[in-house]
Amino acid sequence: MKLKQLLNDDDAVSPVIGVILMVAITVILAAVIATFVLGLGDAVSNNAPQASFEFNANNDEIIMTGGDELDGSSIKVEVEGGDTVGPTGSGTGTAEVPTTITAGTNLLANGGTFGEGDTVRVIWTNPSGGNTAVIGSYNA
């Protein structure tokens, strides 16, 4: 065999690179399909909003002090031993949370009470999936 021919012979390079690319594409495609089959893609979009609240039992106030703007139709205030405040028809109380909740908004401005000894939870319900998360709580 001639040395010059050996150095210039690159017939095997293209098939090896092709096989490596095919394996890489197959692995990536399998990972994407597995993500959707196992439902992991839905979990990414179901994250609860971030919010912080100040609870004042003396004045029956739950004031949002910061975080994401909240849609009032997905928020419910649950008072253990008292009222349930939330969207129309969602609770036992007659009060409703405001339509849009931003920093400075009092969630109980339209009614609802809580006092010392009550456990209060601000609950967010995902409008697209029904998952819930407690985004604020107060134990007196």
C-alpha positions in Angstrom: 0.0 0.0 0.0 1.3 3.4 -0.8 1.7 5.9 2.0 0.4 8.8 -0.1 -2.8 6.9 -0.8 -3.3 6.1 2.9 -3.0 9.7 3.9 -5.5 10.9 1.3 -8.0 8.1 1.8 -10.9 9.6 3.8 -13.8 7.4 2.7 -14.7 6.3 6.3 -15.0 9.9 7.7 -18.5 10.6 6.3 -20.2 7.4 7.5 -18.8 7.8 11.1 -20.0 11.4 11.4 -23.3 10.4 10.0 -23.8 7.6 12.6 -22.8 10.0 15.4 -25.3 12.6 14.2 -28.1 10.0 13.9 -27.5 8.8 17.4 -27.5 12.4 18.8 -30.8 13.2 17.0 -32.4 10.0 18.3 -31.4 10.7 21.9 -32.7 14.3 21.7 -36.0 13.2 20.1 -36.4 10.5 22.7 -35.9 13.0 25.5 -38.5 15.4 24.1 -41.1 12.7 23.6 -40.5 11.3 27.1 -41.0 14.8 28.6 -44.4 15.1 27.0 -45.4 11.5 27.7 -44.5 11.8 31.4 -46.3 15.1 31.7 -43.2 17.1 32.7 -43.9 19.7 30.1 -47.2 20.6 31.8 -45.6 21.0 35.2 -43.3 23.7 33.9 -46.3 25.9 33.0 -48.2 25.2 36.2 -45.9 27.2 38.5 -47.8 29.2 41.1 -47.3 33.0 41.1 -45.0 34.6 43.6 -46.6 36.9 46.1 -46.1 38.1 49.7 -48.9 39.2 52.0 -49.2 41.1 55.3 -51.9 39.8 57.7 -53.5 42.2 60.2 -56.1 40.4 62.4 -57.1 43.6 64.2 -58.4 45.3 61.0 -59.3 42.2 59.0 -56.8 43.0 56.4 -54.7 40.8 54.1 -52.6 43.2 52.0 -50.4 42.1 49.2 -47.0 43.6 49.7 -45.3 42.4 46.5 -44.9 39.8 43.8 -46.7 38.9 40.6 -50.0 40.5 39.6 -52.8 38.1 40.5 -56.1 37.4 38.8 -58.8 37.5 41.5 -60.8 34.7 39.8 -58.0 32.2 40.7 -57.5 33.4 44.3 -59.4 32.1 47.4 -58.8 33.2 51.0 -59.6 30.3 53.4 -60.1 31.1 57.1 -60.2 28.1 59.3 -62.9 28.8 61.8 -64.3 31.7 59.8 -65.3 32.8 56.3 -64.1 31.6 52.9 -63.5 34.5 50.6 -63.0 33.9 46.9 -64.6 34.1 43.4 -68.4 34.1 43.3 -69.7 30.7 44.1 -66.4 29.3 45.3 -66.8 29.6 49.1 -69.2 29.7 51.9 -68.8 33.4 52.7 -70.4 36.2 50.8 -67.3 38.3 50.3 -65.2 38.3 47.1 -61.6 39.1 46.4 -60.8 42.0 44.1 -60.7 41.2 40.3 -57.1 42.2 40.0 -54.7 41.9 42.9 -51.4 44.0 42.9 -49.1 45.3 45.6 -51.2 47.3 48.1 -54.5 45.5 47.4 -56.5 44.4 50.5 -57.9 40.9 49.7 -60.7 41.4 52.3 -61.8 44.9 51.2 -65.1 43.4 50.0 -65.8 41.7 53.3 -64.7 38.7 55.3 -63.2 38.5 58.7 -60.6 36.6 60.7 -59.2 37.0 64.2 -56.8 35.7 66.7 -56.8 31.9 66.8 -57.8 31.5 63.1 -55.6 30.0 60.4 -55.7 32.0 57.2 -54.5 30.7 53.8 -54.3 32.5 50.4 -54.9 29.8 47.8 -54.1 30.0 44.1 -55.9 27.7 41.7 -54.4 27.2 38.2 -57.1 28.2 35.7 -55.9 25.7 33.1 -55.4 22.7 35.3 -57.1 23.0 38.6 -53.9 22.5 40.6 -53.8 24.6 43.8 -51.0 26.1 45.8 -50.9 28.1 49.1 -49.2 31.3 48.3 -49.6 33.0 51.7 -50.6 31.8 55.2 -51.1 33.2 58.7 -51.4 31.4 62.0 -52.6 33.5 64.9 
